[in-house]
Amino acid sequence: MDMTAMRAWWWHRQGLAGSLNGADPAAVLSRSGWARSVGGANPYLTLFSRAGTPRAVADKAVQEMAIYELPSARGCTYVLPAEHFAVGLQVGRGIPEADLKVLERLGVGRAEIDRLCQAVLSVLDTSKPLDPAQLKDELGDQVRSLGEEGRKKGQSTTLPAALGLLQAAGEIRRVPNNGRLDQQRYAYARWTPPVSPFSDAEARTELARLYYEWTAPASLAHFRWFSGYTASTAKVAIAPLDLVDVGDGLLAPPAVAKQLQAYKPPAKPAYSLVASIDAAILLRRDVPSLVSSDAAIPGEKHQASGVMDLPDHAILDRGRLVGLWQYDVEAGQIVAHVLGGGKTDTALHDAIARTETYVRADLGDVRSFSLDSPKSRAPRIAALRAG
Protein backbone atom coordinates (compact mmCIF):
# COMPACT_ATOMS: atom_id res chain seq x y z
CA MET A 1 0.00 0.00 0.00
CA ASP A 2 1.32 3.44 -0.95
CA MET A 3 1.09 5.28 2.37
CA THR A 4 2.15 8.58 0.82
CA ALA A 5 -0.95 8.49 -1.37
CA MET A 6 -3.11 7.20 1.50
CA ARG A 7 -2.10 10.04 3.84
CA ALA A 8 -2.73 12.59 1.12
CA TRP A 9 -6.13 11.02 0.45
CA TRP A 10 -7.14 11.27 4.12
CA TRP A 11 -6.00 14.90 4.10
CA HIS A 12 -7.93 15.58 0.89
CA ARG A 13 -11.01 13.74 2.22
CA GLN A 14 -10.91 15.87 5.35
CA GLY A 15 -11.22 19.07 3.32
CA LEU A 16 -7.72 20.23 4.22
CA ALA A 17 -6.68 20.47 0.56
CA GLY A 18 -8.89 23.53 -0.05
CA SER A 19 -12.15 21.95 -1.21
CA LEU A 20 -14.03 23.51 1.74
CA ASN A 21 -12.52 26.97 1.50
CA GLY A 22 -15.24 29.51 2.33
CA ALA A 23 -17.81 26.86 3.29
CA ASP A 24 -20.16 27.62 6.18
CA PRO A 25 -19.41 25.95 9.54
CA ALA A 26 -22.22 23.40 9.30
CA ALA A 27 -21.06 22.28 5.86
CA VAL A 28 -17.47 21.87 7.09
CA LEU A 29 -18.49 19.66 10.02
CA SER A 30 -20.92 17.67 7.90
CA ARG A 31 -18.20 16.91 5.35
CA SER A 32 -15.08 16.47 7.50
CA GLY A 33 -16.56 15.12 10.73
CA TRP A 34 -17.56 16.32 14.16
CA ALA A 35 -15.07 18.49 16.02
CA ARG A 36 -14.06 17.12 19.42
CA SER A 37 -14.60 19.76 22.10
CA VAL A 38 -12.90 19.62 25.47
CA GLY A 39 -12.83 23.33 26.28
CA GLY A 40 -9.98 23.89 23.83
CA ALA A 41 -9.48 25.57 20.46
CA ASN A 42 -10.00 22.51 18.25
CA PRO A 43 -13.49 23.48 16.96
CA TYR A 44 -12.19 26.88 15.85
CA LEU A 45 -9.01 25.48 14.30
CA THR A 46 -11.07 22.80 12.53
CA LEU A 47 -13.13 25.48 10.79
CA PHE A 48 -10.23 27.83 10.11
CA SER A 49 -7.88 25.16 8.69
CA ARG A 50 -10.52 23.99 6.21
CA ALA A 51 -12.61 27.03 5.38
CA GLY A 52 -10.73 30.05 6.75
CA THR A 53 -13.65 30.68 9.11
CA PRO A 54 -13.29 33.71 11.43
CA ARG A 55 -14.21 33.09 15.05
CA ALA A 56 -17.12 35.53 14.85
CA VAL A 57 -18.68 33.44 12.07
CA ALA A 58 -18.24 30.25 14.07
CA ASP A 59 -19.73 31.86 17.20
CA LYS A 60 -22.70 33.13 15.20
CA ALA A 61 -23.31 29.62 13.88
CA VAL A 62 -23.36 28.36 17.48
CA GLN A 63 -25.73 31.15 18.54
CA GLU A 64 -28.07 30.29 15.67
CA MET A 65 -27.65 26.57 16.43
CA ALA A 66 -26.46 25.77 12.93
CA ILE A 67 -23.70 23.96 14.83
CA TYR A 68 -23.61 23.06 18.51
CA GLU A 69 -21.68 21.17 21.15
CA LEU A 70 -23.53 18.02 22.22
CA PRO A 71 -22.72 14.69 23.87
CA SER A 72 -22.57 12.11 21.10
CA ALA A 73 -20.22 9.25 20.13
CA ARG A 74 -18.90 7.44 23.24
CA GLY A 75 -20.75 10.07 25.26
CA CYS A 76 -18.00 12.57 24.42
CA THR A 77 -18.78 16.16 23.50
CA TYR A 78 -18.37 17.15 19.86
CA VAL A 79 -19.46 20.18 17.88
CA LEU A 80 -22.01 18.86 15.37
CA PRO A 81 -23.90 20.36 12.43
CA ALA A 82 -27.65 20.71 12.99
CA GLU A 83 -28.44 17.91 10.53
CA HIS A 84 -26.61 15.47 12.85
CA PHE A 85 -28.02 16.63 16.22
CA ALA A 86 -30.56 13.82 16.43
CA VAL A 87 -28.28 10.94 15.49
CA GLY A 88 -25.43 12.33 17.61
CA LEU A 89 -27.61 12.41 20.71
CA GLN A 90 -29.07 9.01 19.95
CA VAL A 91 -25.75 7.16 19.68
CA GLY A 92 -24.48 8.68 22.93
CA ARG A 93 -27.67 8.46 24.97
CA GLY A 94 -26.84 5.48 27.17
CA ILE A 95 -23.30 6.47 28.15
CA PRO A 96 -24.13 8.58 31.26
CA GLU A 97 -25.80 5.53 32.82
CA ALA A 98 -22.31 4.50 33.95
CA ASP A 99 -22.30 7.42 36.39
CA LEU A 100 -25.36 5.92 38.09
CA LYS A 101 -23.37 2.81 38.99
CA VAL A 102 -20.87 5.02 40.80
CA LEU A 103 -23.71 6.77 42.61
CA GLU A 104 -25.25 3.44 43.62
CA ARG A 105 -22.00 2.56 45.39
CA LEU A 106 -22.29 5.90 47.18
CA GLY A 107 -25.80 5.08 48.38
CA VAL A 108 -27.73 7.07 45.78
CA GLY A 109 -30.53 5.17 44.04
CA ARG A 110 -31.86 5.74 40.54
CA ALA A 111 -35.18 7.01 41.88
CA GLU A 112 -33.42 9.89 43.65
CA ILE A 113 -31.63 10.92 40.45
CA ASP A 114 -34.86 10.69 38.44
CA ARG A 115 -36.57 13.01 40.95
CA LEU A 116 -33.65 15.43 40.70
CA CYS A 117 -33.89 15.36 36.90
CA GLN A 118 -37.55 16.33 37.07
CA ALA A 119 -36.73 19.10 39.53
CA VAL A 120 -34.03 20.49 37.19
CA LEU A 121 -36.49 20.51 34.30
CA SER A 122 -39.12 22.27 36.41
CA VAL A 123 -36.66 25.01 37.34
CA LEU A 124 -35.40 25.50 33.78
CA ASP A 125 -38.95 25.49 32.37
CA THR A 126 -39.58 28.81 34.12
CA SER A 127 -36.12 30.33 34.03
CA LYS A 128 -33.46 31.75 31.78
CA PRO A 129 -30.34 29.56 31.44
CA LEU A 130 -28.74 28.83 34.81
CA ASP A 131 -25.20 27.77 35.63
CA PRO A 132 -24.56 24.85 38.05
CA ALA A 133 -24.18 27.13 41.07
CA GLN A 134 -27.45 28.89 40.30
CA LEU A 135 -29.21 25.57 39.75
CA LYS A 136 -27.89 24.27 43.04
CA ASP A 137 -29.25 27.37 44.81
CA GLU A 138 -32.66 26.91 43.19
CA LEU A 139 -32.82 23.18 43.95
CA GLY A 140 -31.67 23.46 47.55
CA ASP A 141 -31.59 20.19 49.48
CA GLN A 142 -32.81 18.26 46.44
CA VAL A 143 -29.11 18.21 45.49
CA ARG A 144 -27.23 15.93 47.85
CA SER A 145 -23.56 16.37 48.77
CA LEU A 146 -21.62 13.11 48.51
CA GLY A 147 -18.75 14.17 50.74
CA GLU A 148 -15.10 13.28 50.46
CA GLU A 149 -15.79 9.78 49.16
CA GLY A 150 -17.88 11.22 46.34
CA ARG A 151 -15.20 13.76 45.43
CA LYS A 152 -12.65 10.96 45.15
CA LYS A 153 -14.93 9.23 42.64
CA GLY A 154 -15.60 12.42 40.68
CA GLN A 155 -19.14 12.88 42.01
CA SER A 156 -19.11 15.58 44.68
CA THR A 157 -22.90 16.03 44.47
CA THR A 158 -25.79 14.36 42.70
CA LEU A 159 -26.29 17.30 40.31
CA PRO A 160 -23.66 16.46 37.63
CA ALA A 161 -25.15 13.00 37.07
CA ALA A 162 -28.61 14.48 36.60
CA LEU A 163 -27.32 17.11 34.20
CA GLY A 164 -25.44 14.46 32.23
CA LEU A 165 -28.55 12.32 31.86
CA LEU A 166 -30.66 15.27 30.79
CA GLN A 167 -28.11 16.44 28.21
CA ALA A 168 -27.79 12.97 26.73
CA ALA A 169 -31.57 12.73 26.52
CA GLY A 170 -31.74 16.06 24.69
CA GLU A 171 -33.86 17.65 27.44
CA ILE A 172 -31.32 20.38 28.20
CA ARG A 173 -28.30 21.87 26.47
CA ARG A 174 -25.20 23.66 27.66
CA VAL A 175 -24.96 27.34 26.77
CA PRO A 176 -21.41 28.78 26.78
CA ASN A 177 -21.34 31.76 29.13
CA ASN A 178 -19.47 34.04 26.72
CA GLY A 179 -20.58 32.38 23.51
CA ARG A 180 -17.17 30.83 22.90
CA LEU A 181 -16.38 27.18 22.28
CA ASP A 182 -12.87 27.23 23.76
CA GLN A 183 -13.84 27.38 27.42
CA GLN A 184 -15.91 25.30 29.84
CA ARG A 185 -18.11 27.70 31.73
CA TYR A 186 -21.72 26.96 30.93
CA ALA A 187 -25.29 27.63 31.84
CA TYR A 188 -28.04 25.10 31.10
CA ALA A 189 -31.22 25.70 29.14
CA ARG A 190 -34.27 23.67 28.13
CA TRP A 191 -34.60 22.74 24.47
CA THR A 192 -36.26 20.29 22.15
CA PRO A 193 -33.83 18.62 19.72
CA PRO A 194 -34.85 17.23 16.32
CA VAL A 195 -36.55 13.83 16.43
CA SER A 196 -34.41 11.01 15.09
CA PRO A 197 -35.90 9.01 12.19
CA PHE A 198 -33.73 6.01 13.12
CA SER A 199 -34.14 3.01 15.37
CA ASP A 200 -31.16 2.50 17.67
CA ALA A 201 -29.70 -0.10 15.30
CA GLU A 202 -30.24 2.20 12.32
CA ALA A 203 -28.60 5.07 14.21
CA ARG A 204 -25.49 2.96 14.76
CA THR A 205 -25.36 2.21 11.04
CA GLU A 206 -25.87 5.89 10.23
CA LEU A 207 -22.94 6.75 12.51
CA ALA A 208 -20.84 4.19 10.63
CA ARG A 209 -21.93 5.64 7.29
CA LEU A 210 -20.93 9.13 8.36
CA TYR A 211 -17.65 7.90 9.79
CA TYR A 212 -16.58 6.15 6.60
CA GLU A 213 -17.60 9.18 4.55
CA TRP A 214 -15.37 11.37 6.73
CA THR A 215 -12.26 9.23 6.93
CA ALA A 216 -12.35 6.10 4.78
CA PRO A 217 -10.39 3.94 4.38
CA ALA A 218 -10.41 2.98 8.05
CA SER A 219 -10.35 -0.34 9.85
CA LEU A 220 -13.07 -1.80 12.03
CA ALA A 221 -10.79 -1.13 15.01
CA HIS A 222 -10.61 2.52 14.01
CA PHE A 223 -14.41 2.73 13.90
CA ARG A 224 -14.67 0.96 17.25
CA TRP A 225 -12.38 3.56 18.81
CA PHE A 226 -14.56 6.40 17.55
CA SER A 227 -17.91 4.81 18.34
CA GLY A 228 -17.06 2.93 21.53
CA TYR A 229 -18.88 -0.13 20.18
CA THR A 230 -17.93 -3.72 20.88
CA ALA A 231 -16.57 -5.75 17.96
CA SER A 232 -19.89 -7.53 17.44
CA THR A 233 -21.93 -4.31 17.59
CA ALA A 234 -19.57 -2.57 15.18
CA LYS A 235 -19.74 -5.45 12.69
CA VAL A 236 -23.54 -5.32 12.71
CA ALA A 237 -23.46 -1.53 12.30
CA ILE A 238 -21.25 -1.57 9.20
CA ALA A 239 -22.85 -4.63 7.56
CA PRO A 240 -25.44 -2.67 5.50
CA LEU A 241 -22.72 -0.41 4.09
CA ASP A 242 -21.09 -3.09 1.91
CA LEU A 243 -17.62 -1.74 2.65
CA VAL A 244 -14.70 -3.10 0.65
CA ASP A 245 -11.20 -3.90 1.94
CA VAL A 246 -8.62 -1.78 0.10
CA GLY A 247 -5.72 -3.50 1.87
CA ASP A 248 -4.40 -4.11 5.38
CA GLY A 249 -7.93 -4.34 6.75
CA LEU A 250 -8.78 -0.76 5.76
CA LEU A 251 -12.42 -0.46 4.70
CA ALA A 252 -14.18 2.03 2.45
CA PRO A 253 -17.50 2.47 0.66
CA PRO A 254 -17.17 1.19 -2.93
CA ALA A 255 -17.45 4.68 -4.43
CA VAL A 256 -14.72 6.01 -2.12
CA ALA A 257 -12.46 3.05 -2.94
CA LYS A 258 -12.74 3.89 -6.64
CA GLN A 259 -11.96 7.54 -5.99
CA LEU A 260 -8.94 6.56 -3.91
CA GLN A 261 -7.62 4.36 -6.71
CA ALA A 262 -7.74 7.28 -9.14
CA TYR A 263 -6.38 9.89 -6.70
CA LYS A 264 -3.03 11.55 -7.37
CA PRO A 265 -1.42 13.42 -4.44
CA PRO A 266 -0.20 16.97 -5.03
CA ALA A 267 3.44 17.16 -6.05
CA LYS A 268 4.25 20.25 -3.98
CA PRO A 269 4.12 20.61 -0.18
CA ALA A 270 0.79 21.80 1.21
CA TYR A 271 0.73 22.45 4.94
CA SER A 272 -2.09 22.43 7.46
CA LEU A 273 -1.75 23.55 11.09
CA VAL A 274 -4.39 21.69 13.09
CA ALA A 275 -5.13 20.85 16.71
CA SER A 276 -3.78 17.68 18.27
CA ILE A 277 -7.35 16.31 18.34
CA ASP A 278 -8.32 17.40 14.83
CA ALA A 279 -10.58 14.92 13.05
CA ALA A 280 -7.75 14.09 10.63
CA ILE A 281 -5.91 12.65 13.63
CA LEU A 282 -8.57 11.69 16.16
CA LEU A 283 -11.12 9.89 14.00
CA ARG A 284 -8.71 6.99 13.61
CA ARG A 285 -6.45 7.76 16.58
CA ASP A 286 -3.60 6.20 14.63
CA VAL A 287 -0.68 8.63 14.72
CA PRO A 288 1.83 6.05 13.38
CA SER A 289 -0.10 5.89 10.10
CA LEU A 290 0.60 9.60 9.59
CA VAL A 291 4.36 9.32 10.18
CA SER A 292 6.92 8.28 7.58
CA SER A 293 10.00 8.20 9.82
CA ASP A 294 11.03 7.56 13.40
CA ALA A 295 11.55 11.22 14.24
CA ALA A 296 11.82 12.02 17.93
CA ILE A 297 9.29 14.22 19.72
CA PRO A 298 11.17 17.01 21.51
CA GLY A 299 11.10 16.60 25.28
CA GLU A 300 9.44 13.18 25.11
CA LYS A 301 10.77 9.63 25.48
CA HIS A 302 8.77 8.34 22.53
CA GLN A 303 9.19 8.82 18.82
CA ALA A 304 6.32 10.14 16.73
CA SER A 305 5.69 6.68 15.31
CA GLY A 306 5.17 5.23 18.78
CA VAL A 307 2.48 7.43 20.33
CA MET A 308 -1.30 7.26 20.33
CA ASP A 309 -1.84 10.92 21.16
CA LEU A 310 0.26 13.96 20.37
CA PRO A 311 1.59 16.22 23.15
CA ASP A 312 1.36 19.25 20.84
CA HIS A 313 -0.69 20.47 17.92
CA ALA A 314 0.15 19.05 14.49
CA ILE A 315 1.60 20.28 11.24
CA LEU A 316 0.53 18.13 8.31
CA ASP A 317 2.00 18.16 4.82
CA ARG A 318 -0.47 16.47 2.46
CA GLY A 319 -1.58 14.38 5.43
CA ARG A 320 1.85 13.41 6.70
CA LEU A 321 2.80 14.54 10.22
CA VAL A 322 5.86 16.72 9.66
CA GLY A 323 5.89 18.98 12.70
CA LEU A 324 4.45 20.09 16.03
CA TRP A 325 3.43 23.47 17.34
CA GLN A 326 2.18 25.43 20.34
CA TYR A 327 1.12 29.03 20.83
CA ASP A 328 3.22 31.26 23.09
CA VAL A 329 0.74 33.78 24.49
CA GLU A 330 3.37 36.08 25.97
CA ALA A 331 5.29 36.32 22.69
CA GLY A 332 2.13 36.27 20.59
CA GLN A 333 3.61 33.73 18.23
CA ILE A 334 3.52 30.11 17.16
CA VAL A 335 6.48 28.01 18.23
CA ALA A 336 6.96 25.22 15.70
CA HIS A 337 9.29 22.25 15.41
CA VAL A 338 9.86 20.33 12.18
CA LEU A 339 10.26 16.63 12.93
CA GLY A 340 13.49 14.94 11.94
CA GLY A 341 15.48 18.16 11.86
CA GLY A 342 13.82 19.44 8.69
CA LYS A 343 13.84 23.07 7.67
CA THR A 344 10.96 25.55 7.42
CA ASP A 345 10.40 26.22 3.73
CA THR A 346 8.49 29.19 2.31
CA ALA A 347 5.16 27.33 2.13
CA LEU A 348 5.41 26.22 5.75
CA HIS A 349 6.47 29.68 6.87
CA ASP A 350 3.40 31.14 5.16
CA ALA A 351 1.07 28.52 6.72
CA ILE A 352 2.47 29.25 10.18
CA ALA A 353 2.16 33.02 9.68
CA ARG A 354 -1.44 32.70 8.49
CA THR A 355 -2.49 30.61 11.49
CA GLU A 356 -0.53 32.83 13.87
CA THR A 357 -2.36 35.91 12.60
CA TYR A 358 -5.70 34.18 13.06
CA VAL A 359 -4.89 33.04 16.59
CA ARG A 360 -3.58 36.42 17.66
CA ALA A 361 -6.55 38.33 16.25
CA ASP A 362 -9.43 35.92 16.90
CA LEU A 363 -8.57 33.48 19.69
CA GLY A 364 -5.84 35.00 21.84
CA ASP A 365 -4.66 31.52 22.84
CA VAL A 366 -4.75 27.92 21.62
CA ARG A 367 -5.68 25.69 24.52
CA SER A 368 -5.65 21.95 23.97
CA PHE A 369 -8.29 21.39 26.65
CA SER A 370 -10.06 23.27 29.43
CA LEU A 371 -7.26 23.05 32.02
CA ASP A 372 -4.51 23.93 29.56
CA SER A 373 -2.89 27.31 30.22
CA PRO A 374 0.17 29.31 29.13
CA LYS A 375 1.87 28.26 32.36
CA SER A 376 1.09 24.56 32.06
CA ARG A 377 2.30 24.36 28.45
CA ALA A 378 5.51 26.33 29.05
CA PRO A 379 7.63 23.13 29.25
CA ARG A 380 6.28 21.95 25.89
CA ILE A 381 7.02 25.32 24.30
CA ALA A 382 10.54 25.21 25.68
CA ALA A 383 10.99 21.68 24.33
CA LEU A 384 9.83 22.71 20.85
CA ARG A 385 12.17 25.69 20.86
CA ALA A 386 15.10 23.54 21.94
CA GLY A 387 14.24 20.99 19.25
C-alpha positions, -999 to +999 in steps of 0.1 A: +000+000+000+013+034-009+011+053+024+021+086+008-010+085-014-031+072+015-021+100+038-027+126+011-061+110+004-071+113+041-060+149+041-079+156+009-110+137+022-109+159+054-112+191+033-077+202+042-067+205+006-089+235-001-122+220-012-140+235+017-125+270+015-152+295+023-178+269+033-202+276+062-194+260+095-222+234+093-211+223+059-175+219+071-185+197+100-209+177+079-182+169+054-151+165+075-166+151+107-176+163+142-151+185+160-141+171+194-146+198+221-129+196+255-128+233+263-100+239+238-095+256+205-100+225+182-135+235+170-122+269+159-090+255+143-111+228+125-131+255+108-102+278+101-079+252+087-105+240+062-126+270+054-107+301+067-136+307+091-133+337+114-142+331+151-171+355+149-187+334+121-182+303+141-197+319+172-227+331+152-233+296+139-234+284+175-257+311+185-281+303+157-276+266+164-265+258+129-237+240+148-236+231+185-217+212+211-235+180+222-227+147+239-226+121+211-202+092+201-189+074+232-208+101+253-180+126+244-188+162+235-184+171+199-195+202+179-220+189+154-239+204+124-277+207+130-284+179+105-266+155+128-280+166+162-306+138+164-283+109+155-254+123+176-276+124+207-291+090+199-257+072+197-245+087+229-277+085+250-268+055+272-233+065+281-241+086+313-258+055+328-223+045+339-223+074+364-254+059+381-234+028+390-209+050+408-237+068+426-252+034+436-220+026+454-223+059+472-258+051+484-277+071+458-305+052+440-319+057+405-352+070+419-334+099+436-316+109+404-349+107+384-366+130+410-337+154+407-339+154+369-375+163+371-367+191+395-340+205+372-365+205+343-391+223+364-367+250+373-354+255+338-390+255+324-396+288+341-361+303+340-335+318+318-303+296+314-287+288+348-252+278+356-246+248+380-242+271+411-275+289+403-292+256+397-279+243+430-293+274+448-327+269+432-328+232+440-317+235+475-316+202+495-328+183+464-291+182+455-272+159+479-236+164+488-216+131+485-188+142+507-151+133+505-158+098+492-179+112+463-152+138+454-127+110+452-149+092+426-156+124+407-191+129+420-191+156+447-229+160+445-258+144+427-263+173+403-237+165+376-251+130+371-286+145+366-273+171+342-254+145+322-286+123+319-307+153+308-281+164+282-278+130+267-316+127+265-317+161+247-339+176+274-313+204+282-283+219+265-252+237+277-250+273+268-214+288+268-213+318+291-195+340+267-206+324+235-172+308+229-164+272+223-129+272+238-138+274+274-159+253+298-181+277+317-217+270+309-253+276+318-280+251+311-312+257+291-343+237+281-346+227+245-363+203+221-338+186+197-349+172+163-365+138+164-344+110+151-359+090+122-337+060+131-341+030+154-312+025+177-297-001+153-302+022+123-286+051+142-255+030+148-254+022+110-259+059+102-229+067+125-208+042+106-219+056+073-209+091+084-177+079+098-166+061+066-176+092+045-154+114+067-123+092+069-123+061+048-104+039+044-104+030+081-104-003+099-131-018+120-108-011+150-106+025+140-144+027+139-147+010+173-124+036+188-146+064+175-179+048+183-171+029+215-189-001+202-179-037+209-166-058+180-199-075+174-219-043+176-196-026+152-197-054+127-235-053+127-235-015+123-212-016+092-229-046+076-254-027+055-227-004+041-211-031+019-176-017+026-147-031+006-112-039+019-086-018+001-057-035+019-044-041+054-079-043+067-088-008+058-124-005+047-142+020+024-175+025+007-172+012-029-174+047-044-147+060-021-125+030-029-127+039-066-120+075-060-089+066-039-076+044-067-077+073-091-064+099-067-030+115-074-014+134-044-002+170-050+034+172-061+042+203-040+041+206-002+008+218+012+007+224+049-021+224+075-018+235+111-044+217+131-051+209+167-038+177+183-074+163+183-083+174+148-106+149+130-078+141+106-059+126+136-086+117+162-111+099+140-087+070+136-064+078+166-036+062+146-007+086+147+018+061+134-001+059+101+006+096+096+044+093+102+069+083+076+100+082+098+110+076+134+116+112+142+118+120+179+093+142+197+112+170+215+111+166+253+094+132+251+108+096+255+088+083+225+092+088+188+063+101+167+057+067+153+052+052+188+025+074+203-013+073+203-018+109+212+003+140+204+016+162+232+014+193+208-007+205+179+002+191+145+016+203+112+005+181+083+020+182+048-005+165+025-016+144+054+019+134+067+028+145+102+059+167+097+059+190+127+045+201+160+034+235+173+022+254+203+011+290+208+032+313+231+007+338+245+034+361+260+053+363+227+021+363+206+036+337+182+035+301+172+065+280+182+070+252+157+093+223+154+099+203+122+103+166+129+135+149+119+155+182+119+138+194+087+138+231+077+110+256+074+104+262+037+085+292+023+052+273+021+054+262+058+065+297+069+034+311+052+011+285+067+025+293+102+022+330+097-014+327+085-025+306+115-005+328+139-024+359+126-057+342+131-049+330+166-036+364+177-066+383+162-094+359+169-086+335+197-058+350+218-047+315+228-047+279+216-057+257+245-056+220+240-083+214+266-101+233+294-073+230+320-045+239+296-029+273+302+002+293+291+019+283+324+011+246+321+023+244+285+055+263+291+076+231+293+063+219+259+070+253+243+105+252+257+110+217+243+098+227+208+122+257+209+151+235+219+142+210+192 
